[in-house]
């Protein structure tokens, strides 16, 4: 039992549950046995050819779960997603969750697992958080094969004449290694790998040059997996193959972009990723289906689960509840501007998760540090501090309204929250234009604790839409699109571009890539680029350090401020709690 909450740990709750056979869960939403690729009794992949049978059915309601700007502790978006699905189930609706596969980096780093929490989890929790059906490893292997192919091509072009290259059917590409943007990946937090020199050891071991590592979920291939679309396996596989071929990893010495297709590795990359296309199905603690597919981070990628999982789920369920990473300025903005643009699907409503402690942080409360006890300001009633932070929630509600989407605010309650504090959050949400604001206690009570939230979501989805719209048209220039997001979503007063970013933008425009949408990479801890700017900052200048092209995924990535694509480990990482007990069971995941 947790001494603070009086509840068992998340892992203890999950291990005490008796999962139903995944074949029964699949059957409950209309998936046939022959449409499953089983991975034991508790998880399976759903073969995409199911879309041939169900693709003509009407789609269910589509709901995205997002949040106010979070603290380092997380504010419970996945827990709310699972709880809402369970709450809808309690009302008699066929509801399906569609969430991302967690990275091992955060699992063993600062936040532990990502299967939800308390009595609103996806189970088995340990399988969910550790390897699952191997998609993460397949993406990492495919990415690193491409990295090895780039190095090999550069190495051999430098040591062979044109005639020698022609004799083996290779065209000289004149790769400019100093313009190569394809780093290697590994799915752990490892700051020592951020910058490395490869090719040491002598002529036969390659030629030395400086590169680095990103975390696997920052790979463009992971973003591609989440954005692939199709009406069956064959069409999705063709889309994956085309996207892999379009990946731009760098340029030649004249500045011309070079793709994975040109170095002959796109086909092999696709082969390594082919089985990742089938979404994984698991179950909630209360027996609803949960699709788990793809895992791009929201601060350095687009932060959403796959189009394919959503598409299958929408033709099987009454309600599909998906989740966007971090705050609404990050995952939700990218969900609406990138994922919905790619899929043609638009949400019927957005659920904005708010917590009293997060809003107190944005009101100027003491710093929140994972692993340390919360300051008294967060565990005792403090209405002035809370009131000061409510502007953060209002900004996120207004941002959803910019897209013409209705918002239901879920106040994810904690034992230390008071009645007055929760009511203050609900009043402020309604004043900011939310369609509803309700208290949710799904962590402690499961689906019954989310029934009021489920009822509010059902009502919001009944109302006619005011007209979904994207934040910007594609024909704007790259800089205009960056500045629109900075001004409209973040509240910035302007944007400042480094000389490197200016040259990169000019090169992308010249190469005909100006039509792509924008995927900002920035801190998740502030609406701005600066993690120290809490609440609702305005008038600041957004610094664009560099811009990367993810042409295969279909977007450009401006890097704002000091954002990094490889996290580091803290003083006391989560892995220090993880072990095997004398009965062979995992302990310490949470």
Secondary structure as the mmCIF struct_conf table of DSSP 4:
data_model
#
loop_
_struct_conf.conf_type_id
_struct_conf.id
_struct_conf.beg_label_comp_id
_struct_conf.beg_label_asym_id
_struct_conf.beg_label_seq_id
_struct_conf.end_label_comp_id
_struct_conf.end_label_asym_id
_struct_conf.end_label_seq_id
TURN_TY1_P TURN_TY1_P1 UNK A 3 UNK A 5
BEND BEND1 UNK A 6 UNK A 7
HELX_RH_AL_P HELX_RH_AL_P1 UNK A 10 UNK A 16
BEND BEND2 UNK A 17 UNK A 17
HELX_LH_PP_P HELX_LH_PP_P1 UNK A 19 UNK A 21
HELX_RH_AL_P HELX_RH_AL_P2 UNK A 22 UNK A 28
TURN_TY1_P TURN_TY1_P2 UNK A 29 UNK A 30
HELX_RH_3T_P HELX_RH_3T_P1 UNK A 33 UNK A 35
STRN STRN1 UNK A 36 UNK A 38
BEND BEND3 UNK A 39 UNK A 42
STRN STRN2 UNK A 44 UNK A 46
HELX_LH_PP_P HELX_LH_PP_P2 UNK A 47 UNK A 47
TURN_TY1_P TURN_TY1_P3 UNK A 48 UNK A 49
HELX_RH_AL_P HELX_RH_AL_P3 UNK A 50 UNK A 54
TURN_TY1_P TURN_TY1_P4 UNK A 55 UNK A 56
BEND BEND4 UNK A 57 UNK A 57
HELX_LH_PP_P HELX_LH_PP_P3 UNK A 58 UNK A 59
STRN STRN3 UNK A 61 UNK A 67
BEND BEND5 UNK A 68 UNK A 69
HELX_LH_PP_P HELX_LH_PP_P4 UNK A 70 UNK A 71
TURN_TY1_P TURN_TY1_P5 UNK A 72 UNK A 73
HELX_RH_AL_P HELX_RH_AL_P4 UNK A 77 UNK A 90
TURN_TY1_P TURN_TY1_P6 UNK A 91 UNK A 92
STRN STRN4 UNK A 95 UNK A 99
HELX_LH_PP_P HELX_LH_PP_P5 UNK A 100 UNK A 103
HELX_RH_AL_P HELX_RH_AL_P5 UNK A 104 UNK A 108
TURN_TY1_P TURN_TY1_P7 UNK A 109 UNK A 110
BEND BEND6 UNK A 111 UNK A 111
BEND BEND7 UNK A 115 UNK A 115
STRN STRN5 UNK A 116 UNK A 117
TURN_TY1_P TURN_TY1_P8 UNK A 118 UNK A 119
STRN STRN6 UNK A 120 UNK A 123
BEND BEND8 UNK A 124 UNK A 124
HELX_RH_AL_P HELX_RH_AL_P6 UNK A 125 UNK A 129
TURN_TY1_P TURN_TY1_P9 UNK A 130 UNK A 133
BEND BEND9 UNK A 134 UNK A 134
HELX_RH_AL_P HELX_RH_AL_P7 UNK A 135 UNK A 159
BEND BEND10 UNK A 160 UNK A 160
HELX_RH_AL_P HELX_RH_AL_P8 UNK A 162 UNK A 167
TURN_TY1_P TURN_TY1_P10 UNK A 168 UNK A 169
STRN STRN7 UNK A 175 UNK A 175
HELX_RH_3T_P HELX_RH_3T_P2 UNK A 177 UNK A 179
STRN STRN8 UNK A 184 UNK A 186
BEND BEND11 UNK A 187 UNK A 188
HELX_RH_3T_P HELX_RH_3T_P3 UNK A 191 UNK A 193
BEND BEND12 UNK A 194 UNK A 195
STRN STRN9 UNK A 196 UNK A 198
BEND BEND13 UNK A 201 UNK A 202
HELX_RH_3T_P HELX_RH_3T_P4 UNK A 203 UNK A 205
STRN STRN10 UNK A 209 UNK A 211
STRN STRN11 UNK A 213 UNK A 215
HELX_RH_3T_P HELX_RH_3T_P5 UNK A 216 UNK A 218
BEND BEND14 UNK A 219 UNK A 219
HELX_RH_AL_P HELX_RH_AL_P9 UNK A 220 UNK A 227
BEND BEND15 UNK A 231 UNK A 232
HELX_RH_AL_P HELX_RH_AL_P10 UNK A 233 UNK A 246
STRN STRN12 UNK A 248 UNK A 251
STRN STRN13 UNK A 252 UNK A 252
TURN_TY1_P TURN_TY1_P11 UNK A 253 UNK A 254
BEND BEND16 UNK A 255 UNK A 255
STRN STRN14 UNK A 257 UNK A 259
TURN_TY1_P TURN_TY1_P12 UNK A 260 UNK A 264
HELX_RH_AL_P HELX_RH_AL_P11 UNK A 266 UNK A 273
HELX_RH_3T_P HELX_RH_3T_P6 UNK A 274 UNK A 277
BEND BEND17 UNK A 278 UNK A 278
HELX_LH_PP_P HELX_LH_PP_P6 UNK A 279 UNK A 279
STRN STRN15 UNK A 280 UNK A 284
TURN_TY1_P TURN_TY1_P13 UNK A 285 UNK A 286
BEND BEND18 UNK A 287 UNK A 287
STRN STRN16 UNK A 289 UNK A 292
TURN_TY1_P TURN_TY1_P14 UNK A 298 UNK A 300
BEND BEND19 UNK A 301 UNK A 301
STRN STRN17 UNK A 304 UNK A 304
HELX_RH_AL_P HELX_RH_AL_P12 UNK A 307 UNK A 314
TURN_TY1_P TURN_TY1_P15 UNK A 315 UNK A 316
BEND BEND20 UNK A 318 UNK A 318
STRN STRN18 UNK A 319 UNK A 323
STRN STRN19 UNK A 324 UNK A 324
BEND BEND21 UNK A 325 UNK A 327
HELX_RH_PI_P HELX_RH_PI_P1 UNK A 328 UNK A 332
HELX_RH_AL_P HELX_RH_AL_P13 UNK A 333 UNK A 334
HELX_RH_PI_P HELX_RH_PI_P2 UNK A 335 UNK A 339
HELX_RH_AL_P HELX_RH_AL_P14 UNK A 340 UNK A 343
BEND BEND22 UNK A 348 UNK A 348
STRN STRN20 UNK A 349 UNK A 354
HELX_RH_AL_P HELX_RH_AL_P15 UNK A 356 UNK A 362
TURN_TY1_P TURN_TY1_P16 UNK A 363 UNK A 364
HELX_LH_PP_P HELX_LH_PP_P7 UNK A 365 UNK A 368
TURN_TY1_P TURN_TY1_P17 UNK A 370 UNK A 371
BEND BEND23 UNK A 372 UNK A 372
HELX_LH_PP_P HELX_LH_PP_P8 UNK A 373 UNK A 375
HELX_RH_AL_P HELX_RH_AL_P16 UNK A 376 UNK A 379
BEND BEND24 UNK A 380 UNK A 380
HELX_RH_AL_P HELX_RH_AL_P17 UNK A 383 UNK A 402
TURN_TY1_P TURN_TY1_P18 UNK A 403 UNK A 404
STRN STRN21 UNK A 407 UNK A 412
TURN_TY1_P TURN_TY1_P19 UNK A 415 UNK A 416
HELX_RH_AL_P HELX_RH_AL_P18 UNK A 419 UNK A 431
TURN_TY1_P TURN_TY1_P20 UNK A 432 UNK A 433
BEND BEND25 UNK A 435 UNK A 435
STRN STRN22 UNK A 436 UNK A 440
HELX_RH_AL_P HELX_RH_AL_P19 UNK A 442 UNK A 445
HELX_RH_3T_P HELX_RH_3T_P7 UNK A 446 UNK A 450
HELX_RH_AL_P HELX_RH_AL_P20 UNK A 451 UNK A 462
BEND BEND26 UNK A 463 UNK A 463
HELX_LH_PP_P HELX_LH_PP_P9 UNK A 464 UNK A 465
BEND BEND27 UNK A 471 UNK A 472
TURN_TY1_P TURN_TY1_P21 UNK A 474 UNK A 475
BEND BEND28 UNK A 476 UNK A 476
HELX_RH_AL_P HELX_RH_AL_P21 UNK A 478 UNK A 485
HELX_RH_PI_P HELX_RH_PI_P3 UNK A 486 UNK A 490
BEND BEND29 UNK A 493 UNK A 493
STRN STRN23 UNK A 494 UNK A 497
HELX_RH_AL_P HELX_RH_AL_P22 UNK A 499 UNK A 510
TURN_TY1_P TURN_TY1_P22 UNK A 511 UNK A 512
TURN_TY1_P TURN_TY1_P23 UNK A 514 UNK A 515
BEND BEND30 UNK A 516 UNK A 516
STRN STRN24 UNK A 517 UNK A 518
STRN STRN25 UNK A 521 UNK A 521
BEND BEND31 UNK A 524 UNK A 529
TURN_TY1_P TURN_TY1_P24 UNK A 531 UNK A 532
BEND BEND32 UNK A 535 UNK A 536
BEND BEND33 UNK A 539 UNK A 539
STRN STRN26 UNK A 541 UNK A 550
TURN_TY1_P TURN_TY1_P25 UNK A 551 UNK A 554
STRN STRN27 UNK A 555 UNK A 560
TURN_TY1_P TURN_TY1_P26 UNK A 561 UNK A 562
BEND BEND34 UNK A 565 UNK A 566
TURN_TY1_P TURN_TY1_P27 UNK A 571 UNK A 572
HELX_RH_3T_P HELX_RH_3T_P8 UNK A 574 UNK A 577
STRN STRN28 UNK A 579 UNK A 580
TURN_TY1_P TURN_TY1_P28 UNK A 582 UNK A 583
BEND BEND35 UNK A 584 UNK A 584
STRN STRN29 UNK A 586 UNK A 587
BEND BEND36 UNK A 588 UNK A 588
#
